[in-house]
């Protein structure tokens, strides 16, 4: 009788574990594309920036160089004067040129880090749920079915940032919104033209 009870418990535990409805998450196909990976040449965005209650607007031009696999990002006034120029290569961004109107190192660094989140090809280390991933830099990605980011969260001790990318047009985000916590800084980009 005891052997029958042990055999019954063993068989029922095997049966229950094989019929479990919990979904196993695999790390095989979690290659997240960078939000601007669909950019073939250029994308021009209208940018609105709000810093500590002050409001600024301008243009941002993303230029992709397919030969070198790098990006040139130009931050312009609405009249067309270059405020700042960033250069992206090998997953790092640097300020290449800044006008006398845009000499704040903190603003340059914050905007460079924000643009870096759009251009970085993240190496995912952990899958948190079906559409949420995390890498070693404490950045979380919420993606759509095509593995394009819809939300990027970067947590830092003082200045974290949330990037919302609600929709894409021809592989490029139509609207991008950056919201920082810790500093009163938000930046909104709306796609004007894409080549």
C-alpha contacts under 8 A as a table, 3 or more apart, distances in Angstrom:
res1	aa1	res2	aa2	distance
1	X	4	X	5.15
1	X	5	X	6.34
2	X	5	X	5.12
2	X	6	X	6.28
3	X	6	X	5.12
3	X	7	X	6.02
4	X	7	X	5.06
4	X	8	X	5.97
5	X	8	X	5.03
5	X	9	X	6.16
6	X	9	X	5.18
6	X	10	X	6.06
7	X	10	X	5.12
7	X	11	X	6.02
8	X	11	X	5.18
8	X	12	X	6.05
9	X	12	X	5.17
9	X	13	X	6.08
10	X	13	X	5.26
10	X	14	X	6.29
11	X	14	X	5.21
11	X	15	X	6.12
12	X	15	X	4.96
12	X	16	X	6.02
13	X	16	X	5.12
13	X	17	X	6.09
14	X	17	X	5.24
14	X	18	X	6.16
15	X	18	X	5.28
15	X	19	X	6.22
16	X	19	X	5.19
16	X	20	X	6.09
17	X	20	X	5.26
25	X	127	X	7.08
25	X	129	X	7.26
25	X	130	X	6.91
26	X	29	X	7.58
26	X	127	X	7.67
27	X	30	X	5.82
27	X	126	X	7.53
27	X	127	X	6.68
30	X	124	X	6.93
30	X	127	X	7.89
30	X	133	X	7.98
30	X	147	X	7.42
31	X	122	X	7.88
31	X	123	X	7.39
31	X	124	X	7.10
31	X	147	X	7.15
32	X	121	X	7.08
32	X	122	X	6.44
32	X	123	X	7.75
32	X	124	X	7.53
32	X	143	X	7.83
32	X	147	X	5.25
32	X	148	X	6.33
32	X	149	X	7.28
33	X	37	X	6.25
33	X	121	X	6.10
33	X	122	X	7.49
33	X	147	X	6.45
33	X	148	X	5.75
33	X	149	X	7.44
34	X	37	X	5.14
34	X	118	X	6.14
34	X	119	X	5.59
34	X	120	X	5.74
34	X	121	X	5.02
34	X	122	X	7.14
34	X	148	X	7.15
34	X	149	X	7.37
35	X	38	X	7.49
35	X	118	X	5.37
35	X	119	X	6.65
35	X	148	X	6.36
35	X	149	X	6.19
35	X	172	X	6.67
35	X	173	X	6.71
36	X	39	X	5.49
36	X	118	X	6.24
36	X	119	X	6.04
36	X	171	X	7.40
36	X	172	X	5.57
36	X	173	X	7.20
37	X	119	X	7.47
37	X	171	X	7.30
37	X	172	X	7.44
38	X	170	X	7.08
38	X	171	X	4.34
38	X	172	X	5.52
39	X	42	X	6.63
39	X	43	X	7.18
39	X	64	X	6.91
39	X	171	X	6.85
39	X	172	X	6.14
40	X	64	X	6.61
40	X	66	X	7.73
40	X	195	X	6.87
41	X	63	X	5.80
41	X	64	X	5.07
41	X	65	X	7.04
41	X	66	X	7.89
41	X	194	X	7.85
41	X	195	X	5.63
42	X	61	X	6.95
42	X	62	X	5.47
42	X	63	X	4.49
42	X	64	X	6.16
42	X	194	X	5.79
42	X	195	X	5.28
43	X	61	X	5.82
43	X	62	X	5.23
43	X	63	X	6.78
43	X	191	X	7.21
43	X	192	X	7.68
43	X	193	X	5.81
43	X	194	X	4.36
43	X	195	X	6.44
44	X	59	X	6.98
44	X	60	X	5.85
44	X	61	X	4.58
44	X	62	X	6.48
44	X	191	X	6.11
44	X	192	X	5.56
44	X	193	X	5.17
44	X	194	X	6.30
45	X	59	X	5.64
45	X	60	X	5.13
45	X	61	X	6.36
45	X	189	X	5.68
45	X	190	X	5.19
45	X	191	X	4.42
45	X	192	X	5.27
45	X	193	X	7.14
46	X	57	X	7.50
46	X	58	X	6.04
46	X	59	X	4.64
46	X	60	X	6.42
46	X	189	X	5.47
46	X	190	X	5.17
46	X	191	X	6.47
46	X	192	X	6.50
47	X	57	X	5.52
47	X	58	X	5.24
47	X	59	X	5.35
47	X	60	X	6.53
47	X	187	X	6.86
47	X	188	X	5.57
47	X	189	X	4.49
47	X	190	X	6.61
48	X	55	X	7.23
48	X	56	X	5.84
48	X	57	X	4.39
48	X	58	X	6.64
48	X	187	X	5.67
48	X	188	X	5.19
48	X	189	X	6.59
49	X	55	X	5.74
49	X	56	X	5.05
49	X	57	X	6.02
49	X	185	X	7.36
49	X	186	X	5.82
49	X	187	X	4.44
49	X	188	X	6.50
50	X	53	X	6.14
50	X	54	X	5.54
50	X	55	X	4.56
50	X	56	X	6.36
50	X	184	X	7.70
50	X	185	X	5.69
50	X	186	X	5.30
50	X	187	X	6.41
51	X	54	X	5.20
51	X	55	X	6.52
51	X	184	X	5.68
51	X	185	X	4.59
51	X	186	X	6.71
52	X	183	X	7.89
52	X	184	X	5.05
52	X	185	X	6.55
53	X	184	X	7.78
57	X	77	X	7.20
57	X	78	X	7.13
58	X	75	X	7.46
58	X	76	X	5.72
58	X	77	X	4.44
58	X	78	X	4.63
59	X	75	X	6.02
59	X	76	X	4.98
59	X	77	X	6.02
59	X	78	X	6.03
59	X	80	X	7.97
60	X	73	X	6.93
60	X	74	X	5.66
60	X	75	X	4.63
60	X	76	X	6.02
61	X	73	X	5.65
61	X	74	X	5.11
61	X	75	X	6.60
61	X	76	X	7.84
62	X	71	X	6.77
62	X	72	X	6.00
62	X	73	X	4.67
62	X	74	X	6.66
63	X	71	X	5.52
63	X	72	X	5.09
63	X	73	X	6.29
64	X	69	X	7.13
64	X	70	X	6.06
64	X	71	X	4.63
64	X	72	X	6.58
65	X	68	X	5.72
65	X	69	X	5.56
65	X	70	X	5.44
65	X	71	X	6.10
65	X	72	X	7.93
66	X	69	X	4.89
66	X	70	X	7.12
69	X	89	X	7.23
70	X	87	X	7.59
70	X	88	X	5.59
70	X	89	X	4.85
70	X	90	X	7.62
71	X	87	X	5.98
71	X	88	X	4.97
71	X	89	X	6.76
72	X	85	X	7.24
72	X	86	X	5.94
72	X	87	X	4.79
72	X	88	X	6.32
73	X	85	X	5.74
73	X	86	X	4.97
73	X	87	X	6.24
73	X	88	X	7.83
74	X	82	X	6.84
74	X	83	X	7.73
74	X	84	X	6.09
74	X	85	X	4.51
74	X	86	X	6.33
75	X	82	X	6.09
75	X	83	X	5.58
75	X	84	X	5.13
75	X	85	X	6.07
76	X	79	X	7.75
76	X	80	X	5.56
76	X	81	X	5.43
76	X	82	X	4.50
76	X	83	X	5.30
76	X	84	X	7.10
77	X	80	X	5.18
77	X	81	X	5.28
77	X	82	X	6.55
77	X	83	X	6.74
78	X	81	X	7.56
82	X	85	X	7.33
82	X	98	X	7.86
82	X	99	X	7.00
83	X	98	X	5.79
83	X	99	X	5.15
83	X	100	X	7.96
83	X	101	X	6.64
83	X	102	X	5.83
84	X	95	X	7.40
84	X	96	X	7.66
84	X	97	X	5.60
84	X	98	X	4.21
84	X	99	X	6.18
84	X	102	X	6.75
84	X	108	X	7.97
85	X	95	X	6.05
85	X	96	X	5.43
85	X	97	X	5.02
85	X	98	X	6.29
86	X	93	X	6.70
86	X	94	X	5.63
86	X	95	X	4.53
86	X	96	X	5.30
86	X	97	X	7.13
86	X	112	X	7.13
87	X	93	X	5.62
87	X	94	X	5.44
87	X	95	X	6.40
87	X	96	X	6.22
88	X	91	X	6.80
88	X	92	X	5.74
88	X	93	X	4.45
88	X	94	X	6.66
88	X	116	X	7.81
88	X	119	X	7.88
89	X	92	X	5.70
89	X	93	X	6.63
91	X	116	X	7.73
91	X	119	X	7.61
91	X	120	X	5.73
91	X	121	X	7.40
92	X	116	X	7.18
93	X	112	X	6.53
93	X	113	X	7.70
93	X	116	X	6.40
94	X	112	X	7.20
95	X	98	X	7.26
95	X	108	X	7.38
95	X	112	X	7.48
98	X	101	X	7.93
98	X	102	X	6.01
98	X	103	X	6.49
99	X	102	X	5.43
99	X	103	X	6.72
100	X	103	X	5.68
102	X	108	X	7.77
103	X	108	X	7.66
104	X	107	X	5.36
104	X	108	X	6.25
105	X	108	X	5.02
105	X	109	X	6.03
106	X	109	X	5.16
106	X	110	X	6.10
107	X	110	X	5.15
107	X	111	X	6.09
108	X	111	X	5.37
108	X	112	X	5.96
109	X	112	X	5.03
109	X	113	X	6.11
110	X	113	X	5.23
110	X	114	X	6.23
111	X	114	X	4.98
111	X	115	X	6.15
112	X	115	X	5.19
112	X	116	X	6.02
113	X	116	X	4.85
113	X	117	X	6.47
114	X	117	X	5.35
114	X	118	X	7.00
114	X	178	X	7.49
115	X	118	X	5.19
115	X	119	X	6.52
116	X	119	X	5.14
116	X	120	X	5.76
117	X	120	X	5.49
117	X	152	X	7.83
122	X	135	X	7.09
123	X	135	X	6.13
124	X	127	X	7.54
124	X	133	X	6.43
124	X	134	X	5.76
124	X	135	X	4.61
124	X	136	X	7.64
125	X	133	X	7.62
125	X	134	X	6.04
125	X	135	X	4.76
125	X	136	X	6.40
126	X	133	X	5.82
126	X	134	X	5.22
126	X	135	X	6.40
127	X	130	X	7.36
127	X	132	X	6.21
127	X	133	X	4.45
127	X	134	X	6.33
128	X	131	X	7.84
128	X	132	X	5.38
128	X	133	X	5.36
128	X	134	X	6.98
129	X	132	X	5.03
129	X	133	X	7.05
131	X	142	X	5.62
131	X	143	X	5.34
131	X	144	X	6.75
131	X	145	X	7.88
132	X	140	X	6.95
132	X	141	X	5.53
132	X	142	X	4.46
132	X	143	X	6.38
133	X	140	X	5.61
133	X	141	X	5.11
133	X	142	X	6.57
134	X	138	X	6.58
134	X	139	X	5.64
134	X	140	X	4.42
134	X	141	X	6.21
135	X	138	X	5.84
135	X	139	X	5.68
135	X	140	X	6.79
136	X	139	X	7.28
138	X	154	X	6.22
138	X	155	X	6.14
139	X	152	X	6.90
139	X	153	X	5.54
139	X	154	X	4.44
139	X	155	X	6.57
140	X	152	X	5.71
140	X	153	X	5.06
140	X	154	X	6.50
141	X	149	X	6.14
141	X	150	X	7.55
141	X	151	X	5.88
141	X	152	X	4.76
141	X	153	X	6.61
142	X	149	X	5.72
142	X	150	X	5.62
142	X	151	X	5.06
142	X	152	X	6.48
143	X	146	X	7.63
143	X	147	X	5.19
143	X	148	X	5.24
143	X	149	X	4.23
143	X	150	X	5.16
143	X	151	X	6.94
144	X	147	X	5.30
144	X	148	X	5.59
144	X	149	X	6.51
144	X	150	X	6.49
145	X	148	X	7.43
149	X	152	X	6.78
149	X	165	X	6.88
150	X	164	X	5.97
150	X	165	X	4.64
150	X	166	X	5.58
150	X	167	X	7.53
151	X	162	X	7.07
151	X	163	X	5.50
151	X	164	X	4.63
151	X	165	X	5.89
151	X	166	X	7.78
152	X	162	X	5.72
152	X	163	X	4.94
152	X	164	X	6.65
153	X	160	X	7.56
153	X	161	X	5.91
153	X	162	X	4.52
153	X	163	X	6.37
154	X	160	X	5.53
154	X	161	X	5.30
154	X	162	X	6.43
155	X	159	X	7.42
155	X	160	X	4.54
155	X	161	X	6.66
156	X	159	X	5.49
156	X	160	X	4.80
157	X	160	X	7.11
158	X	181	X	7.73
158	X	182	X	5.53
159	X	180	X	6.41
159	X	181	X	5.59
159	X	182	X	4.81
159	X	183	X	6.43
160	X	180	X	5.67
160	X	181	X	5.35
160	X	182	X	6.86
161	X	178	X	6.67
161	X	179	X	5.58
161	X	180	X	4.32
161	X	181	X	6.20
162	X	177	X	7.99
162	X	178	X	5.76
162	X	179	X	5.30
162	X	180	X	6.45
163	X	176	X	6.88
163	X	177	X	5.50
163	X	178	X	4.59
163	X	179	X	6.57
164	X	176	X	5.79
164	X	177	X	5.13
164	X	178	X	6.67
165	X	168	X	7.68
165	X	173	X	6.21
165	X	174	X	7.69
165	X	175	X	6.05
165	X	176	X	5.01
165	X	177	X	6.80
166	X	173	X	7.66
166	X	174	X	7.88
166	X	175	X	6.77
166	X	176	X	7.55
167	X	173	X	5.83
167	X	174	X	5.80
167	X	175	X	6.73
168	X	171	X	5.75
168	X	172	X	5.21
168	X	173	X	4.18
168	X	174	X	5.25
168	X	175	X	7.84
169	X	172	X	5.34
169	X	173	X	6.12
169	X	174	X	5.87
173	X	176	X	6.60
173	X	191	X	7.38
174	X	190	X	5.94
174	X	191	X	5.00
175	X	188	X	7.41
175	X	189	X	5.65
175	X	190	X	4.63
175	X	191	X	6.25
176	X	188	X	5.75
176	X	189	X	4.97
176	X	190	X	6.56
177	X	186	X	7.47
177	X	187	X	5.87
177	X	188	X	4.40
177	X	189	X	6.28
178	X	186	X	5.42
178	X	187	X	5.02
178	X	188	X	6.21
179	X	185	X	6.52
179	X	186	X	4.60
179	X	187	X	6.74
180	X	183	X	6.14
180	X	184	X	6.66
180	X	185	X	5.60
180	X	186	X	6.09
181	X	184	X	6.89
181	X	185	X	7.82
191	X	194	X	7.59
